[in-house]
Amino acid sequence: MAKTRIVKSVCGLCVGNCGVLVTLENGKAVDIKGDPNSPLNRGALCPIGRASLEYLYHPDRLTHPLRRVGARGEGKWQQISWDEALNVTAEALNKVKQEYSPEAVMMVQGSAKGSMDTHLVRLANAFGTPNVVCAEYVCHMPRVVAAELTFGFFPGADYGYPPACVISWGANDAETHFSRHKGLVQAVKKGAKLIAIDPWETEATKMADLWLRVRPGSDLALALAMIDVIVNEGLYDEDFVDKWTVGFDKLRGHVQDYRPEKVAEITWVPADQIVKAARLYATTRPGHIEWGNALDHNVNSFQASRAISILMAITGNLGVPGGEIESRGSGYRFGDSESSESGVLGRWSSQMELRNMIPREKRQNRLGADLNMLPDVRYVLPHSVIKSILKGEPYRIRAAFVQASNPLSCWPNAQEAYQAFQRLDFLAVSDMFMTPTAALADILFPVASYLEFDGVQMPPNGAVVQVQRKVAQIGECRSDHEIINELAKRLGLAEYFWDSIDAFWDAILEPVGLTFREFKKIGLFIGKEKQPNKYRKYEQNGFRTPSGKVELYSSRLKEWGFDPLPVYYEPPETPYSDPELAKEYPLVFITWKWKPYRHSGGRQIASLRNSHPEPIIMIHPETANKLGIKEGDWVYIETRRGRIRQKATLTAGIDPRVVGVDYGWWFPEKGLSELYGWAESNVNILTNDKPPFNREMGSANLRGFLCKVYPDKSG
């Protein structure tokens, strides 16, 4: 008779950290469901979470450490022990450190988040390299830093109140953040007005009272025009602006250059719709803006988020019920994360990362420091790495440790990324599966899924902390935490790490006064942010800015050499910045992500792949007809960098001047001989890693540029 028990845990396949219930029969995991008692997902589970057991038991998982024995990328491997894998990696990294410098080694972060990223940064700092590469420059951080510089915290939704008006701005949450989308749906059902800003049809645009089909990359101009309407028509919150902001008069003068009639030409949004959206948002309070990743992807990334932060502030929506609520743990670059009420995430600060082990002057030797981005930006941009490896400028990266990342799919200008990784002296990769990037490695570490180790999981806002429980063991797989901790010891850095991983979790939990052993008995910690005192915190101590107020005009940005008020710059390779190019490449390019996949992961998972088996480009029927393209045709998409191939689907839900290209594609089934078809449908063959970048954060131009589409006549 089967012995059945249910284990309460938390999904670690994305940053959502949904609670799960894992059913075990005779000790084997056989089913997984959402936990109805989880405060985050209330029993719901996305397709990725429901596929957890497919990930766990997939036959193609890496289950033992491997060492390359043939040419790089040839696919010849030798199974080795963990001791050998760790020792070979440590010897290679220390050799580069001794013969060149610690800066010649880079650490690369990927889809792992939270404590895994903190752990890897700690390793880099203890080792002595400031060269940590991540996706922050085009993922979330332009919004975080913009908000923090404007009013000292990162805002979150208060859907429980709920808002009376919501703007969904470049946020396709139905496909990428289902729990947040659930909150939006509930708010709309309760009567909230919805404004959707997106160039193509999403679930949010279908629900919207008003849909602004903005030209990709022109969001900053649109935000400034909305501010112009609100200021000139006196729709702002006068009491809040007078008491709690600085620079309003300068803002008033500045936005006169962004009248709706002028901005309509830039954004493709009719002037009357801009005015209508501004009035609706400003007069229907409380309001919330749900901003998405699309804003982070061009030269205006940071300042677009600055302008949206200003919109939140002048309408009086900061800190009010149903408005923009301070997210716990939002301190990033400019917030006082050590002393603020940032809960467990406060440990993800300088102490946990060992930032002081790399002096400021040495950190200025990191790749890309010459770009003079915002002070205290510590990450390294992929394009700086490629320049370093291929050109030796300002020095050459010679070795890399890559954790949970597939740069050949995810870095811009992927052909150059491929060339760069081919030229590394040494490459170690930590992953669950063989990927195009992993196939180039010298050492491969097999990584445990979240079902294979005990740990602590928390979403980015840190308000809810949950225990993750081990229910299985596949082969010799180990968690990223254990790999980092053991590698550190082999590197001679044991004094900065922990005897056991449980001791690491003890350190993470120290601010709440619990050991990991004690926390496993509790299973759940909900921070103070769930209490009624979350509203209008600024009335006690002001905003966490130098002035104590919302800084509409930023003196700090002025002092650092950046625009103190947001200024719109036309991105490169658009119909307006390069009309000659538009004659050859007449369409505007955007990327999109489909629900089953997280970035480039999941293409080998049957249930996910069956629901979206092929890469799809969305084309308006009128455009397709002119190009001789029919539904289901394979077509080429081409830019100055190269071309890729995807399957056409025709939809009136996209502007005829715009095409939507599927992101993150490679083909595990094509095998190593073709390097898994890594370049065939990869959007980053088309993207650019050359200047101009966003000045403040280094964001590359990943959407809104020109391309052309034509049929693949090869059959």
VMD Tcl script that draws the C-alpha trace (Angstrom):
set ca {
  {0.00 0.00 0.00}
  {1.41 3.37 -1.06}
  {2.43 5.70 1.72}
  {1.35 9.23 0.81}
  {2.27 12.52 2.40}
  {2.09 16.16 1.33}
  {5.01 18.56 1.79}
  {4.45 22.29 1.96}
  {7.15 24.18 0.02}
  {7.68 27.10 -2.37}
  {8.34 27.18 -6.11}
  {11.77 28.47 -7.07}
  {11.40 28.50 -10.85}
  {10.91 32.28 -10.96}
  {10.88 35.25 -8.59}
  {7.18 34.85 -7.82}
  {7.89 32.28 -5.06}
  {4.41 30.77 -5.12}
  {3.53 28.35 -2.34}
  {3.22 24.72 -3.45}
  {2.04 21.42 -2.05}
  {4.12 18.45 -3.19}
  {2.55 14.99 -2.97}
  {4.97 12.17 -2.18}
  {4.15 8.49 -2.65}
  {6.63 6.14 -1.03}
  {9.07 9.02 -0.90}
  {8.78 10.02 -4.57}
  {7.28 13.33 -5.71}
  {4.29 12.50 -7.89}
  {2.17 15.66 -7.95}
  {2.43 19.37 -7.33}
  {-0.29 21.96 -6.76}
  {-0.55 25.55 -5.64}
  {-0.87 26.06 -1.90}
  {-4.26 27.67 -1.17}
  {-2.88 29.03 2.11}
  {0.07 30.83 0.53}
  {-0.38 34.61 0.87}
  {1.29 35.10 -2.51}
  {-0.58 32.82 -4.92}
  {-3.58 31.55 -2.92}
  {-3.49 28.17 -4.63}
  {-2.95 29.35 -8.19}
  {0.05 28.08 -10.13}
  {1.36 29.09 -13.54}
  {2.28 26.58 -16.28}
  {5.96 26.79 -15.34}
  {5.23 25.92 -11.72}
  {2.90 23.10 -12.75}
  {5.78 21.66 -14.80}
  {8.08 21.41 -11.77}
  {8.12 17.62 -11.79}
  {8.92 17.59 -15.50}
  {11.96 19.72 -14.71}
  {12.88 17.46 -11.80}
  {12.71 14.14 -13.63}
  {13.67 15.24 -17.15}
  {15.96 12.65 -18.80}
  {18.22 15.33 -20.27}
  {19.17 16.89 -16.95}
  {22.82 17.23 -16.08}
  {23.30 14.81 -13.20}
  {27.10 14.60 -12.75}
  {29.99 17.07 -13.05}
  {31.54 17.03 -16.51}
  {34.94 18.05 -17.90}
  {35.52 18.95 -21.52}
  {37.95 16.58 -23.27}
  {37.55 17.69 -26.90}
  {37.60 21.03 -28.65}
  {35.39 23.77 -27.21}
  {31.83 23.13 -28.31}
  {32.66 19.70 -29.78}
  {30.52 17.94 -27.18}
  {33.09 15.52 -25.83}
  {32.83 15.22 -22.06}
  {34.25 13.11 -19.25}
  {32.28 12.48 -16.06}
  {34.33 13.52 -13.05}
  {33.88 13.80 -9.30}
  {32.71 16.92 -7.50}
  {36.12 17.29 -5.90}
  {37.83 17.26 -9.28}
  {35.33 19.68 -10.83}
  {35.68 22.16 -8.00}
  {39.47 21.80 -7.82}
  {39.97 22.24 -11.57}
  {37.77 25.34 -11.54}
  {39.51 26.83 -8.52}
  {42.95 26.15 -9.99}
  {41.98 27.78 -13.31}
  {40.49 30.89 -11.69}
  {43.39 31.31 -9.26}
  {45.89 30.86 -12.12}
  {44.29 33.75 -14.02}
  {44.25 35.80 -10.81}
  {47.95 35.19 -10.21}
  {49.18 35.57 -13.79}
  {47.03 38.58 -14.68}
  {44.72 39.99 -11.99}
  {41.47 39.07 -10.26}
  {39.72 41.49 -12.65}
  {40.52 39.08 -15.50}
  {37.86 36.75 -14.07}
  {34.14 37.52 -14.42}
  {31.12 36.08 -12.65}
  {27.84 35.95 -14.63}
  {24.41 35.94 -12.98}
  {21.34 34.63 -14.73}
  {17.79 33.62 -13.91}
  {18.61 32.83 -10.28}
  {17.60 35.70 -8.04}
  {17.71 36.92 -4.46}
  {20.04 34.98 -2.18}
  {21.66 33.10 -5.08}
  {22.72 36.36 -6.68}
  {23.91 37.67 -3.30}
  {25.97 34.54 -2.77}
  {27.66 34.85 -6.17}
  {28.43 38.56 -5.64}
  {29.97 37.66 -2.28}
  {32.21 35.15 -4.07}
  {33.27 37.76 -6.62}
  {34.06 40.36 -3.97}
  {35.99 37.90 -1.80}
  {37.93 36.73 -4.88}
  {38.71 40.35 -5.77}
  {36.93 40.87 -9.08}
  {34.50 43.76 -9.58}
  {33.36 42.19 -12.84}
  {29.93 40.72 -12.11}
  {27.63 40.59 -15.15}
  {23.87 40.51 -14.81}
  {20.67 41.56 -16.57}
  {19.84 44.41 -14.17}
  {20.63 47.04 -16.76}
  {17.65 45.92 -18.88}
  {15.53 44.25 -16.21}
  {13.74 46.10 -13.42}
  {16.64 48.18 -12.07}
  {16.13 51.29 -14.25}
  {12.68 51.52 -12.64}
  {13.95 50.80 -9.13}
  {16.74 53.36 -9.25}
  {14.56 56.01 -10.90}
  {11.91 55.64 -8.20}
  {14.45 55.64 -5.40}
  {16.14 58.79 -6.68}
  {12.77 60.49 -7.02}
  {11.08 59.55 -3.74}
  {13.25 57.03 -1.93}
  {11.42 53.72 -2.42}
  {10.15 51.35 -5.06}
  {6.34 51.43 -5.34}
  {4.05 48.43 -5.35}
  {0.35 47.86 -5.91}
  {-2.25 48.00 -3.15}
  {-4.80 45.87 -4.96}
  {-6.49 44.90 -1.73}
  {-7.84 48.41 -1.21}
  {-8.17 48.66 -4.38}
  {-7.04 51.41 -6.82}
  {-9.71 53.42 -8.63}
  {-7.49 53.68 -11.71}
  {-4.61 51.56 -12.97}
  {-2.19 52.20 -15.83}
  {-0.63 49.03 -17.23}
  {2.46 50.45 -18.91}
  {4.56 48.02 -20.96}
  {3.60 45.23 -18.55}
  {2.29 41.99 -20.04}
  {1.60 40.48 -16.64}
  {-0.87 37.88 -17.90}
  {2.07 36.15 -19.59}
  {4.97 37.06 -17.29}
  {3.64 37.75 -13.77}
  {0.38 35.89 -13.28}
  {-0.10 36.67 -9.57}
  {0.18 40.39 -10.21}
  {-2.17 40.08 -13.17}
  {-4.66 38.38 -10.87}
  {-4.60 41.49 -8.66}
  {-5.22 43.71 -11.67}
  {-8.18 41.60 -12.81}
  {-9.73 41.78 -9.37}
  {-9.29 45.57 -9.26}
  {-11.02 45.94 -12.63}
  {-13.87 43.71 -11.45}
  {-14.28 46.03 -8.48}
  {-14.66 48.99 -10.82}
  {-11.13 50.31 -11.37}
  {-10.60 52.17 -14.62}
  {-7.79 50.69 -16.70}
  {-5.46 52.48 -19.11}
  {-3.22 50.14 -21.11}
  {-0.10 51.46 -22.84}
  {1.37 48.92 -25.24}
  {1.99 48.68 -29.00}
  {0.34 45.26 -29.24}
  {-2.72 43.58 -27.85}
  {-2.42 41.93 -24.43}
  {-4.90 40.73 -21.84}
  {-4.59 44.16 -20.22}
  {-5.44 46.01 -23.44}
  {-8.50 43.79 -23.89}
  {-9.81 44.84 -20.47}
  {-8.82 48.48 -20.81}
  {-11.11 51.49 -20.83}
  {-8.44 53.24 -22.88}
  {-5.64 51.67 -24.95}
  {-2.71 53.82 -26.07}
  {-0.79 52.02 -28.83}
  {2.51 53.79 -28.27}
  {5.39 53.56 -30.73}
  {8.00 51.26 -29.15}
  {10.73 53.26 -27.46}
  {8.79 56.55 -27.19}
  {7.28 56.00 -23.73}
  {9.25 58.84 -22.15}
  {7.77 61.38 -24.55}
  {4.28 60.07 -23.75}
  {4.84 60.34 -20.00}
  {6.10 63.92 -20.34}
  {3.05 64.85 -22.42}
  {0.76 63.41 -19.73}
  {2.59 65.46 -17.10}
  {2.15 68.52 -19.33}
  {-1.63 68.01 -19.44}
  {-1.89 67.40 -15.70}
  {0.20 70.46 -14.83}
  {-1.35 72.87 -17.33}
  {-4.90 71.85 -16.50}
  {-4.30 72.01 -12.74}
  {-5.13 68.36 -12.23}
  {-2.22 67.69 -9.88}
  {-2.56 67.33 -6.09}
  {-1.76 70.89 -5.08}
  {-1.48 70.23 -1.34}
  {0.89 67.30 -1.80}
  {2.98 69.10 -4.42}
  {3.34 72.23 -2.25}
  {4.26 70.37 0.92}
  {6.12 67.31 -0.27}
  {7.93 68.05 -3.55}
  {10.82 70.15 -4.77}
  {11.28 71.46 -8.31}
  {7.67 71.73 -9.41}
  {8.12 75.14 -11.05}
  {11.07 73.82 -13.03}
  {9.01 70.81 -14.03}
  {6.15 73.07 -15.13}
  {8.45 75.01 -17.45}
  {10.19 71.90 -18.74}
  {7.08 70.02 -19.89}
  {5.86 72.90 -22.04}
  {8.13 71.40 -24.73}
  {6.06 68.20 -24.65}
  {2.59 69.33 -25.68}
  {0.29 66.47 -26.73}
  {0.07 67.74 -30.32}
  {3.85 67.54 -30.70}
  {4.24 64.27 -28.82}
  {1.50 62.63 -30.89}
  {3.85 62.71 -33.89}
  {6.63 61.07 -31.86}
  {4.55 58.40 -30.14}
  {1.86 57.61 -32.76}
  {-0.72 58.19 -30.00}
  {-3.33 60.79 -31.03}
  {-3.22 63.98 -28.98}
  {-6.82 63.60 -27.80}
  {-6.01 60.14 -26.39}
  {-2.98 61.50 -24.54}
  {-5.17 64.19 -22.99}
  {-7.92 61.71 -22.14}
  {-5.47 59.30 -20.46}
  {-3.87 62.08 -18.43}
  {-7.22 63.37 -17.24}
  {-8.55 59.92 -16.40}
  {-5.48 58.99 -14.36}
  {-5.21 62.33 -12.56}
  {-8.88 62.60 -11.62}
  {-9.63 58.98 -10.76}
  {-7.86 58.47 -7.46}
  {-6.30 56.53 -5.93}
  {-4.24 55.46 -8.92}
  {-1.54 52.90 -9.50}
  {0.90 52.45 -12.40}
  {1.94 48.87 -13.15}
  {5.11 49.40 -15.14}
  {6.83 46.61 -17.01}
  {10.09 45.41 -18.46}
  {9.48 47.05 -21.85}
  {10.43 50.41 -20.32}
  {13.94 49.16 -19.52}
  {14.99 48.44 -23.10}
  {16.36 51.59 -24.72}
  {18.34 54.80 -24.29}
  {15.48 56.41 -22.35}
  {14.99 53.57 -19.86}
  {15.94 55.38 -16.67}
  {14.43 58.75 -17.56}
  {11.17 57.15 -18.74}
  {10.87 55.64 -15.28}
  {11.78 58.99 -13.73}
  {8.93 60.62 -15.64}
  {6.48 57.91 -14.57}
  {7.67 58.30 -10.96}
  {6.91 62.01 -11.27}
  {3.42 61.16 -12.56}
  {2.83 59.03 -9.48}
  {3.95 61.84 -7.20}
  {2.22 64.93 -8.59}
  {-1.14 63.13 -8.65}
  {-0.87 62.48 -4.91}
  {-0.79 58.70 -5.24}
  {2.31 57.99 -3.14}
  {1.64 56.08 0.04}
  {-2.15 56.34 -0.06}
  {-4.55 53.38 0.20}
  {-4.97 51.95 -3.29}
  {-2.04 53.97 -4.60}
  {1.72 53.44 -4.71}
  {2.74 51.56 -1.58}
  {6.31 51.25 -0.41}
  {7.64 47.78 -1.17}
  {9.69 46.21 1.56}
  {13.34 45.76 0.76}
  {13.30 48.25 -2.08}
  {16.61 49.85 -1.07}
  {19.00 49.21 -3.93}
  {21.54 51.84 -4.85}
  {20.40 55.02 -3.21}
  {17.98 53.95 -0.44}
  {19.30 53.36 3.07}
  {18.79 49.61 2.91}
  {20.86 49.02 6.04}
  {18.63 51.08 8.31}
  {15.29 51.06 6.50}
  {12.54 48.56 7.24}
  {13.74 46.21 4.56}
  {13.26 42.97 6.51}
  {15.34 39.95 5.54}
  {16.38 41.67 2.32}
  {18.36 44.12 4.43}
  {20.95 41.37 4.68}
  {21.39 41.63 0.93}
  {23.44 44.73 1.44}
  {27.09 45.58 1.71}
  {27.67 43.21 4.65}
  {26.33 40.09 2.94}
  {27.93 40.95 -0.39}
  {31.30 41.86 1.22}
  {31.35 45.03 -0.85}
  {34.07 46.59 1.28}
  {36.55 43.91 0.23}
  {36.92 45.74 -3.08}
  {37.95 49.36 -2.42}
  {36.17 52.05 -4.39}
  {39.27 52.87 -6.42}
  {39.66 49.23 -7.43}
  {35.95 48.95 -8.23}
  {36.49 51.81 -10.66}
  {38.69 49.41 -12.61}
  {35.68 47.27 -13.47}
  {34.78 46.93 -17.12}
  {32.57 49.78 -18.30}
  {33.52 52.18 -15.52}
  {34.56 54.60 -18.27}
  {30.89 54.84 -19.31}
  {30.34 57.04 -16.22}
  {26.95 55.65 -15.32}
  {25.20 56.56 -12.07}
  {27.41 56.41 -8.99}
  {27.48 53.06 -7.20}
  {26.27 51.10 -10.21}
  {28.37 48.00 -9.68}
  {27.31 45.59 -12.39}
  {29.17 45.07 -15.66}
  {27.43 45.31 -19.02}
  {27.63 42.41 -21.49}
  {28.84 44.74 -24.24}
  {31.79 45.78 -22.02}
  {32.68 42.11 -21.58}
  {32.57 41.43 -25.32}
  {34.77 44.45 -25.99}
  {37.21 43.23 -23.34}
  {37.51 39.69 -24.69}
  {37.57 40.49 -28.42}
  {39.63 43.70 -28.31}
  {41.46 43.55 -25.00}
  {40.05 46.95 -23.97}
  {40.81 48.11 -21.33}
  {42.10 44.64 -20.41}
  {41.09 41.11 -21.32}
  {38.67 38.88 -19.44}
  {40.21 35.40 -19.53}
  {37.98 33.22 -17.36}
  {34.34 33.10 -16.33}
  {32.00 31.37 -13.91}
  {28.41 31.43 -15.24}
  {25.50 30.69 -12.90}
  {21.99 29.98 -14.24}
  {22.54 31.98 -17.42}
  {22.62 31.36 -21.16}
  {24.36 34.44 -22.59}
  {24.30 33.11 -26.17}
  {20.52 33.51 -26.05}
  {20.20 36.50 -23.74}
  {23.05 38.93 -24.46}
  {22.60 41.54 -27.23}
  {24.50 41.08 -30.49}
  {24.68 37.36 -29.81}
  {27.08 36.55 -32.67}
  {29.76 38.63 -30.95}
  {28.87 37.02 -27.61}
  {29.50 33.62 -29.22}
  {32.88 34.74 -30.53}
  {33.81 36.09 -27.11}
  {32.93 32.91 -25.20}
  {34.88 30.86 -27.72}
  {38.00 32.88 -26.86}
  {37.90 32.47 -23.08}
  {40.83 30.60 -21.54}
  {38.48 28.92 -19.08}
  {34.71 28.69 -18.65}
  {32.73 26.98 -15.88}
  {28.94 26.83 -16.10}
  {26.40 25.87 -13.45}
  {23.04 24.73 -14.90}
  {20.31 22.09 -14.85}
  {20.55 21.35 -18.58}
  {23.00 21.51 -21.43}
  {22.46 24.87 -23.16}
  {24.26 26.56 -26.06}
  {26.43 28.42 -23.53}
  {27.01 25.36 -21.35}
  {28.14 23.45 -24.44}
  {31.16 25.78 -24.65}
  {32.25 25.17 -21.06}
  {35.38 23.51 -19.72}
  {33.63 22.41 -16.52}
  {29.91 21.80 -16.04}
  {28.29 21.73 -12.61}
  {24.91 19.90 -12.43}
  {22.48 22.08 -10.50}
  {19.67 20.94 -8.23}
  {16.13 22.09 -8.86}
  {14.28 23.82 -6.05}
  {12.77 20.46 -5.09}
  {16.22 19.10 -4.26}
  {17.43 21.33 -1.44}
  {16.23 23.03 1.71}
  {16.31 26.80 1.64}
  {14.64 30.15 2.12}
  {12.67 31.84 -0.65}
  {11.25 35.33 -0.82}
  {9.89 37.57 -3.59}
  {11.73 40.81 -4.43}
  {9.61 42.90 -2.05}
  {10.67 40.68 0.85}
  {7.32 40.93 2.65}
  {6.74 37.17 2.67}
  {9.50 34.67 3.49}
  {8.85 30.96 3.07}
  {10.75 27.75 3.67}
  {11.69 25.60 0.69}
  {11.94 21.88 1.44}
  {13.92 19.12 -0.19}
  {11.75 16.26 -1.48}
  {14.03 14.58 -4.04}
  {17.59 13.98 -5.16}
  {18.55 13.47 -8.81}
  {22.01 12.08 -9.47}
  {24.76 14.16 -7.87}
  {23.04 17.52 -8.39}
  {23.83 20.24 -5.88}
  {22.30 23.64 -5.25}
  {23.96 26.78 -6.57}
  {24.52 27.77 -2.94}
  {26.48 24.62 -2.19}
  {28.50 24.98 -5.39}
  {29.47 28.57 -4.57}
  {30.25 27.76 -0.95}
  {32.46 24.79 -1.83}
  {34.17 26.60 -4.70}
  {35.01 29.45 -2.34}
  {36.81 27.03 -0.03}
  {38.86 25.65 -2.94}
  {39.75 29.22 -3.90}
  {41.22 29.78 -0.44}
  {38.33 31.96 0.71}
  {36.84 29.68 3.38}
  {37.06 32.37 6.08}
  {34.44 34.42 4.21}
  {31.95 31.61 3.74}
  {30.16 28.98 5.82}
  {30.89 25.50 7.09}
  {27.43 24.41 5.96}
  {24.62 25.83 3.86}
  {22.37 25.82 6.91}
  {24.78 28.34 8.44}
  {24.34 30.52 5.34}
  {20.57 30.47 5.85}
  {21.13 31.33 9.52}
  {22.93 34.47 8.36}
  {20.12 35.38 5.98}
  {17.52 34.95 8.74}
  {19.50 36.70 11.49}
  {17.58 40.02 11.16}
  {14.32 38.30 12.14}
  {15.95 36.49 15.05}
  {15.46 32.96 13.76}
  {17.85 30.16 12.94}
  {17.17 28.14 9.81}
  {16.32 25.13 11.97}
  {13.73 27.20 13.84}
  {12.38 28.74 10.65}
  {11.76 25.34 9.09}
  {9.32 24.64 11.93}
  {7.48 27.91 11.30}
  {7.60 27.76 7.50}
  {6.35 31.29 6.87}
  {7.26 34.82 7.93}
  {5.15 37.85 6.98}
  {6.83 41.21 7.45}
  {5.47 44.40 8.92}
  {4.39 45.63 5.51}
  {1.20 43.61 5.91}
  {0.20 45.83 8.84}
  {-2.02 48.95 8.64}
  {0.91 51.34 9.21}
  {2.07 50.92 5.61}
  {0.31 54.11 4.46}
  {1.74 57.66 4.28}
  {5.01 56.75 6.00}
  {6.53 60.00 4.77}
  {4.34 61.98 7.17}
  {6.47 60.72 10.09}
  {10.00 61.01 8.69}
  {9.69 62.46 5.21}
  {10.88 60.74 2.05}
  {14.26 59.01 1.96}
  {15.86 61.63 -0.25}
  {18.38 64.38 0.68}
  {15.59 66.96 0.85}
  {13.14 64.65 2.61}
  {10.73 65.36 -0.23}
  {9.91 64.01 -3.67}
  {12.62 65.37 -5.96}
  {10.87 66.20 -9.20}
  {13.98 68.15 -10.17}
  {16.95 66.06 -9.06}
  {19.92 68.08 -7.85}
  {21.84 64.84 -7.43}
  {21.41 63.96 -11.09}
  {22.49 67.48 -12.01}
  {25.57 67.20 -9.81}
  {26.48 63.85 -11.37}
  {26.18 65.23 -14.90}
  {22.78 63.81 -15.89}
  {19.50 65.46 -16.83}
  {17.82 66.66 -13.60}
  {14.46 66.54 -15.39}
  {13.65 63.80 -17.92}
  {14.58 64.70 -21.50}
  {13.43 62.57 -24.43}
  {16.12 61.41 -26.86}
  {15.15 59.65 -30.06}
  {16.66 56.12 -29.97}
  {19.00 54.99 -32.76}
  {17.78 53.16 -35.86}
  {14.21 54.47 -35.84}
  {12.14 56.03 -38.64}
  {12.93 59.46 -37.16}
  {16.60 59.11 -36.19}
  {17.58 57.32 -39.41}
  {15.02 57.85 -42.20}
  {17.45 56.53 -44.82}
  {17.72 53.22 -42.98}
  {13.92 53.07 -42.82}
  {13.79 52.83 -46.60}
  {15.54 49.44 -46.44}
  {14.24 48.37 -43.03}
  {10.70 49.78 -42.83}
  {9.27 47.94 -39.82}
  {9.70 48.59 -36.09}
  {10.91 45.67 -34.00}
  {9.66 44.62 -30.55}
  {10.19 41.42 -28.60}
  {7.68 39.52 -26.49}
  {7.63 36.57 -24.11}
  {5.10 33.73 -24.02}
  {3.67 32.39 -20.77}
  {5.25 28.89 -20.76}
  {8.86 30.06 -20.77}
  {11.10 31.99 -18.45}
  {13.65 33.73 -20.64}
  {15.48 31.02 -22.64}
  {14.54 28.20 -20.26}
  {11.94 25.46 -20.65}
  {12.13 24.59 -24.34}
  {12.83 20.94 -23.49}
  {9.86 20.64 -21.09}
  {7.12 18.77 -22.98}
  {4.03 20.41 -21.47}
  {5.48 23.89 -21.99}
  {6.78 23.23 -25.48}
  {3.50 21.64 -26.59}
  {1.60 24.79 -25.65}
  {3.97 26.98 -27.69}
  {6.08 24.72 -29.92}
  {7.63 27.22 -32.35}
  {8.98 30.77 -32.36}
  {6.32 33.17 -33.62}
  {6.50 36.60 -35.17}
  {3.32 38.68 -34.96}
  {2.48 40.68 -38.11}
  {-0.54 42.79 -38.96}
  {-2.60 41.25 -41.81}
  {-2.23 44.38 -43.98}
  {1.54 44.28 -43.60}
  {1.67 40.55 -44.26}
  {-0.41 40.93 -47.40}
  {1.96 43.56 -48.79}
  {4.92 41.28 -48.07}
  {3.33 38.16 -49.55}
  {3.20 36.41 -46.18}
  {0.37 34.09 -45.08}
  {-0.57 32.63 -41.72}
  {1.92 29.93 -40.71}
  {4.62 30.92 -43.22}
  {8.22 30.84 -42.08}
  {9.80 34.25 -42.57}
  {13.11 35.97 -42.08}
  {13.53 38.97 -39.79}
  {16.62 41.01 -40.57}
  {18.51 43.98 -39.12}
  {21.97 45.37 -39.69}
  {23.36 42.66 -37.37}
  {21.93 39.61 -39.14}
  {18.77 37.66 -39.71}
  {16.72 34.96 -37.99}
  {13.80 32.77 -38.91}
  {10.39 32.54 -37.18}
  {6.86 31.50 -38.02}
  {4.31 34.18 -38.92}
  {1.03 34.63 -37.14}
  {-1.28 37.37 -38.39}
  {-3.05 39.58 -35.89}
  {-4.86 42.89 -36.02}
  {-3.74 43.38 -32.42}
  {-0.43 44.90 -33.49}
  {0.27 48.18 -35.26}
  {0.82 47.61 -39.02}
  {4.20 49.36 -38.70}
  {5.39 47.06 -35.90}
  {6.32 43.37 -35.71}
  {6.53 41.35 -32.49}
  {9.36 38.81 -32.41}
  {9.43 35.84 -30.02}
  {12.21 36.00 -27.41}
  {14.60 33.42 -25.93}
  {14.55 30.70 -28.60}
  {16.95 27.81 -29.06}
  {16.17 24.17 -29.92}
  {17.34 21.46 -27.49}
  {16.12 18.79 -29.92}
  {18.60 19.88 -32.62}
  {21.51 18.50 -30.64}
  {25.03 19.58 -29.98}
  {26.23 19.19 -33.57}
  {24.15 22.28 -34.44}
  {24.78 23.87 -31.03}
  {21.04 23.44 -30.44}
  {20.12 25.83 -33.26}
  {21.13 28.71 -30.96}
  {21.26 31.33 -33.74}
  {18.36 30.22 -35.94}
  {15.51 32.07 -34.20}
  {17.40 34.02 -31.55}
  {16.21 37.65 -31.37}
  {19.57 38.71 -30.01}
  {21.15 38.01 -33.35}
  {19.23 41.17 -34.34}
  {19.84 43.42 -31.32}
  {22.68 45.89 -30.95}
  {25.30 46.14 -28.22}
  {26.95 49.30 -29.55}
  {26.47 52.89 -28.32}
  {24.44 54.88 -27.66}
  {23.32 53.20 -24.45}
  {21.19 54.61 -21.69}
  {23.54 57.05 -19.96}
  {22.47 56.36 -16.40}
  {22.13 52.55 -16.34}
  {23.74 51.35 -19.58}
  {20.52 49.86 -21.01}
  {20.95 48.54 -24.54}
  {18.44 49.16 -27.33}
  {16.51 45.91 -27.41}
  {13.27 47.13 -29.02}
  {11.93 49.97 -31.12}
  {14.58 49.78 -33.85}
  {14.16 49.12 -37.56}
  {14.00 45.73 -39.27}
  {12.61 44.08 -42.38}
  {10.61 40.89 -42.83}
  {10.37 38.68 -45.90}
  {9.26 35.13 -46.74}
  {11.57 32.18 -46.39}
  {11.21 30.66 -49.86}
  {13.46 27.70 -49.16}
  {10.40 25.62 -48.24}
}
mol new
graphics top color blue
foreach p $ca { graphics top sphere $p radius 0.5 }
foreach p [lrange $ca 0 end-1] q [lrange $ca 1 end] { graphics top cylinder $p $q radius 0.2 }
display resetview
